[in-house]
Amino acid sequence: MELYKTTHNGKVALINGNHILTVNFDEDEKQLVIKFDNGETISFSGDEAVAAWDTFTSEIINEEFEDDDKEKPATDLNQDEEDEERDPFEDIKRELATIGLQVERRSITSTWDARSLREHAEELGSDWDSKQRKKLKSELNQIREQAYALADEAETIALDNTIDECLTTPIVNTSTVKSILRTLNKAEEDLKRSNKMTDDLSHKIRNAKERLAWFRTKKKLDDAAVTLAGGNQRKSEKYRREAALLIKQDWAEVFPGEPAPEISIDDKSETGQAQLLI
């Protein structure tokens, strides 16, 4: 049994290397994802991702040096023959099965798996000799076509789930607003770039963005309603004036170039879309 010792979520973790399918490391984002042959995944981020990657690569490098210093016994030669008979598509077929199950369950929340599958399909066969490429050309094209289609579907589901999360994530402050807005803009760009945008997705993105645009304004309007109910009309109108200014500022931030909804100062109701959303 090959055990790797690393740290996950601040705790020491031992990982059974015999059940690892793939280990993907994004150096720029400092994200590492380990996929196991039972379909489960473990994600690392930040310094833990870097440390885990160092652990895996150092183990592999050490094994390579040890192998170079030893003569191959007869059993290893037999193993080489078995490797030649091994299905060259075994790994990607397992990856297709794993991601296919996630797509069926619509449980994908990150585009990472889709990108990884697409890259695996693109690189598949790059280390084959000309004889093997010629022999497996037809099957390789079929596998790639299947992988690209599944990657596109997985990416769309992941973006859809991301948008749904943006619709329900509690908004605590303006920092939360900016973070969610960045996520929505990125999802919108990715969907348009891949020609996967639909009316339903566009409508959900619009609703999620309007929720952000109304965050500060709604709080002021709630304050206005409370003070008016308490009989302080003057203070209520003050809150509504502040709300009218906030919606113009925040609407321009979320929907550049689009006119903001109007909020009346001396009326209890808002006009048009304002009345609908609050």
N, C-alpha and C positions, 0 to 999 in steps of 0.2 A: 504493500500500500504506500503510495506517495502522499505524504502530508506536507502542506505548506503552512507555516506559522506567520500570521500577519495580524493587523488590528482593524476591526470593523466596528464603527459607532463607539469608539473609545474602549472596546473590550478586545482581549486577545481571542483570536479565532484560528482554528485548525481546519484547513480545507483539504478534502480528499481529491488529490490530483487525478485519480483513476477515473473519476466521473465527470471531469471537465470536458466540455465540448469545444468552447472557444473562450479566449481572453482578449477583449478589445480595450485598448487604452487610447484616449484622446488627450494628447500632451497639452494642447492649447487650453482645453476646458478643464483639465485635471479630473477626468472622469474615467473610471475603469468598470467594465461590466464583464462578469464571469457567467457563462451559460453552461448549465449542466445537462447531462444526457437524459434527465427526467423532465426537462422543460423548464425547470426553475432557474432563476437568475439572482445574482447578488451584485449590488452596485456600490462602488466606492467613490468618494469625491474628495477634492482637496489634497492635503498632505497624505491622507490615508491611501488615496488612489496611487500617488507617486511611490509610497513605500511598498504597497502591495505589488506594483509593477516591478520594482527593483527586486523584490523577493522572487518573483516568477522568472525574470530574465537571468538573474544570477544563478539560480538552480539549473536552468537550461544550459547556460554557458559552462558551468562546472561539469555537468554531465558530458558535454561535448569534448572538453579537455581530457576527461577521464577515459572516454572512449578512444581518443586518438593515441593514448599511451598504452593501450592494450591491443593484443592481437585478437582478431575475431575468432572465437571458437566455432566448431562445426555447427553448433546449434544456432549461432547467429547467422551463418550462411543459409541455413534452412529458413530462418525468419525472413531473410531478404527475399527468398523465393516466394514466400507467402505474401510478402508485401507487394510483390509484382502482380500477384493474382488478386489482390484486394481491390474492391470496387473503387475507382478513382472519384466517384461521385458520392461516396458514403457520407462524408462530412456535410456536404451541402444538402443532401437529402434529409439528413437529420435536422438541419437548420430550417429547411422548408417545412418539415413536419411540426417543429416547435412553433414557428411563427404562424403557420397555418392555423394551429389550435388557438393561438392568441387572437388571431383575426376572427375566427369563428365565435370566440367569446367576447370580442370587442373589448379586450382587456389591455390593449396597448396604450400607454400614456406618454411614450417618448418616441421620437422619430429615429432614435439611435439604432434600433434593431433593423429598421428598414434600410438605413444607410449602410449598415454592416452587411446585410444580405446582398445588396446591390454591388458593393465593392467585392465581396466574395465571388459573386458570379462573374464580374469583370476580370478578376485575376485568375479564375479557374482555367487550368490548362496552360498557364504561362511557363510552367517548368517541364512540360512534356516535350518529348522529342518529336520530330516530324512524322515518324511512323505512327506514334500513338495519337497525335492530333488528327491525322488523316483517318485513322480507324474509328475514332470517337467523335468525329466532327458533327455528325447528325444528332447524336445524343447530347453533346455539349450545347448545341444551339437550342434544343428543346428545354434543357435544364435552365439555360440562361433566360429564355423567354418566360418560363414559369416563374423564375426568381424575380425578374423585373416586374412582372404583373403583380406578384404577391407583395413585393416591396412597395409598389405604388398604392395598393389597397391598404397595407399596414400603415403607411405614412398618412393617408387620408383619415383613417380611423384615429390615429394618434392625435392629429390636429383637431379633429372633431371633439375628442375627449378633453383636449386642452381648452378649447373654447367653452365647453360645458363647465369645466372647473372655474374658468374666469367668470362665469355667470353666477356662481355660488360662493366663491371665496369671500369671506368677510372683509369688508373694507374698514381698516382701522384709522388710517390717516392718509395724507397726500402722498406719502412714500409708497403706500400700498397701491394707490391709484396709478402712479407712474409705472410701477412694476407690472401691474396687470395690463396696462395700456401697451407697454413694450411687447409683452407676450402676445397680445391680440394682433398687434401690427405685424409681428413676425409670422404668426400663423396665417394671417391674411395674405402676406407676400408669398409665402410658400405655396398656398393653395392656388393663387393666381399664376405663379410661375409654372406650376405643374398642370395647369388647366383643369384643376379638380374643384374649383369653386362652384357651388350650387346655390340656388335661391335660398334653400333652407339654411345652409352654412352662412351665407351672407346676412340673412335675417338674424341669426343668433349672434353674429359678430356685432351687428348694429345694436341689438338690445344690450349686449355686454358693455359696449362703449357708452351708450346713453346712461347706463347705470353709473358709470364712472363720472360722466359729465355732470350728473345731478347730485353727486355725493355732498359737496359742501353746501350747495344751494338748498337741498332738501332739509339739511339741519337747520338752516336759517328760517325756512318756511315753517318747520315744526316749532321753532321758538316763537315765531310770529303767531301761530295758532294758539299756543299755550297762553301767551300774554294777552291775546285778544279775549280768550275765554275768561281770563281773570279780570277783564274790564279795562285793561290798559291799552287803548287803541293807539295812542301816540307811540308807545314803545313797539307795538306790533308793526306799525307802518315803518318804523326805523329798521326793523329786522327785514321787512320786505324790500326796502330800498337796497339793503346790503345783499339780499338774495338776487335782486335784479342785476347788480354789478357782477356778482360771482358767476352767475350762469353765462354771462357774456364772455368772461375770462376763460372759464373752464370749457365752454363749448368750442371756443376758438382753438383751444389746446387739443381737444379730442377730434373735432371736425373742422380742420382748417378751411377757411373760405366759405363756410356754411353759416347762414344767419342763425343766431340763437333764439330760442323761444322767448316770447314777451311775458313779463310778470307784472301785473298791475300792482300799484302801491296801496290803493285804498279799497281793494275788493278782496273777498275771502277766496275767490277762485282764480285759477290761472287759465290762460287762454290756450287753446289748441293742445299741443303735445304735452305741455307742462301739466295740464289738468289730468291727462291720462297717466302719466308716469308717477305722480306723487300721490 
